[in-house]
Amino acid sequence: MRAVLAGRAGSPAELVVTLGGGARRLGGWLDHRAVWVYGALIALVMATCRLAIVSFTIEPDESWILLSTYKAFHLAPPGAEGIRFPTITSGGLHLLVHGLLGLATRAILFHRLVSLLFLAGLLAMVFALLRRRGTGRGQAAMATALVLATPGLVLQSALAMAEIMVTVVLLATAIHWERRGRLSLAGSALTGMLLGLSCATRTNCLVAMPVFVAFAALDAEDWARGLSRAAALAAAALATYALGVLGYAALFSIGDWNGFKAAILGATGVAKEKGLGQRIPDIALAADFFPPFLIAALLGAIAACRPRGIEPLRLPLLLVALGLAGAAAWVAKAPIPHVRYAWPFAPFLFVAAGLMVPLTGLLAQGWTRLALHLFVIAAVLQQTATSLVYINTGDSLVAVYQANRQAILSGRMASHSSAADQQAMARALAALPAQAEVTTPTTPMGYPLTYLSGREIRGVLPWNDAGSAPRYVLLSPGDFAVFHPDAKTIAWLHRNGTPAFHSGEYALFAITGHEPYPTP
């Protein structure tokens, strides 16, 4: 029997030759059809994002930001009175685009489609950048598809948030600086204006400002020119950012400026000090969004390509520096371990990798080219599979916390639609008597249903026994899967409440007792 098998399989050397021939044919096939292969991958991810858009519930931050935008444009629906301060952490271009779109419609589908359009713009920008640098169409398609392996991409591209939008703006800022901004004072000032717009769109982009200033100062013929260009860039960036923030605040008509300051410092993480015990878990989690092996490979590739000179390395080096600055800021100052705060910096590491691959010579060898093809395809498919698990979860807040490893990642198929459950609860809330007082354990958890129902939903306050308004407590999937109500809260609901309505994991309790809500 062994002799027969050996006769059929041939010698080990022949087997290696056969496998090598098959690998070369596969590599050649991928090389010749790279545009079609990676175009299909891009189409798959775009379709996944489209599925997520219609499957996800409205997320608390998403509704909070949109309600704030509508209020600034005097379009706020009923129930938005409780939003006292503008969400300055997401303004700028996001405020302008969604405010103008809000003049036509508040339907969440259309606002989410804006994010999908910006994802398409990001991919087109990366592909055009690679082609401009002399990369072949197939290789440019492969490097562009690599961006789709960025963790959290579908989450950021399927919600009406500012992250994918600011990724496009900040990448455009880096490209402009590399091409024109570093060459003159006027160019540096224009780069600064784009950088200020990025910071106004997402406040966490402020950590990019010292990176751009340092590059502007160091990449010049002499110190005088470098420092003057750095100063022009910084002044234009700060002025544009201040204009965006103050303009948003002026549209909002803020009265309590001290409260506004406290809210902004808390939202940006400036007012929060992290101890070592908090930073260690954040460092471990940061590795999910800023892969250490990718950073090490990028730094090694840049070092290996130094003999080529600074010209081809300038943009990849800037993008890696931005990625490292974003990772450091995420660990040090992110208010919560949230995937949102990893953007726009995490994608820049993948864009930089796509720019570096043609420079390293890896594409010149058949084996390494095949390995890169398989790596990119596998990485994109792995992220797409993970995204489908999030989509199956349905609840956007729970999905975001699954990405942060703060909620259980379950592959079990959901037996109901969370988005439909949210809509059903919104209809039930809208049908309550006008004087009904609806509360939820934390104020932001009520914003999605305020957005849908037009009814203000407040954070839990001590009950006023003298009041006569019907009192209700609303619980959402995130209250169970993310924040986990303690035994005191459950016992309080059992003694004081009766179920009034439920749909899926949304539950509304009518409160008939008079015990105060338990404090943490």
Secondary structure as GFF3:
##gff-version 3
##sequence-region A 1 520
A	DSSP	alpha_helix	2	9	.	.	.	ID=ss1
A	DSSP	alpha_helix	12	32	.	.	.	ID=ss2
A	DSSP	alpha_helix	34	55	.	.	.	ID=ss3
A	DSSP	alpha_helix	60	72	.	.	.	ID=ss4
A	DSSP	three_ten_helix	80	82	.	.	.	ID=ss5
A	DSSP	alpha_helix	92	102	.	.	.	ID=ss6
A	DSSP	alpha_helix	108	132	.	.	.	ID=ss7
A	DSSP	alpha_helix	137	146	.	.	.	ID=ss8
A	DSSP	three_ten_helix	147	149	.	.	.	ID=ss9
A	DSSP	alpha_helix	153	157	.	.	.	ID=ss10
A	DSSP	alpha_helix	163	179	.	.	.	ID=ss11
A	DSSP	three_ten_helix	181	183	.	.	.	ID=ss12
A	DSSP	alpha_helix	185	201	.	.	.	ID=ss13
A	DSSP	three_ten_helix	203	207	.	.	.	ID=ss14
A	DSSP	alpha_helix	208	218	.	.	.	ID=ss15
A	DSSP	alpha_helix	223	252	.	.	.	ID=ss16
A	DSSP	alpha_helix	257	268	.	.	.	ID=ss17
A	DSSP	alpha_helix	276	289	.	.	.	ID=ss18
A	DSSP	alpha_helix	292	304	.	.	.	ID=ss19
A	DSSP	three_ten_helix	306	308	.	.	.	ID=ss20
A	DSSP	three_ten_helix	311	313	.	.	.	ID=ss21
A	DSSP	alpha_helix	314	333	.	.	.	ID=ss22
A	DSSP	three_ten_helix	339	342	.	.	.	ID=ss23
A	DSSP	alpha_helix	345	360	.	.	.	ID=ss24
A	DSSP	three_ten_helix	362	364	.	.	.	ID=ss25
A	DSSP	alpha_helix	366	393	.	.	.	ID=ss26
A	DSSP	alpha_helix	396	403	.	.	.	ID=ss27
A	DSSP	alpha_helix	418	430	.	.	.	ID=ss28
A	DSSP	beta_strand	437	440	.	.	.	ID=ss29
A	DSSP	alpha_helix	443	453	.	.	.	ID=ss30
A	DSSP	beta_strand	457	459	.	.	.	ID=ss31
A	DSSP	beta_strand	471	475	.	.	.	ID=ss32
A	DSSP	alpha_helix	477	481	.	.	.	ID=ss33
A	DSSP	alpha_helix	487	496	.	.	.	ID=ss34
A	DSSP	beta_strand	497	503	.	.	.	ID=ss35
A	DSSP	beta_strand	506	511	.	.	.	ID=ss36
###
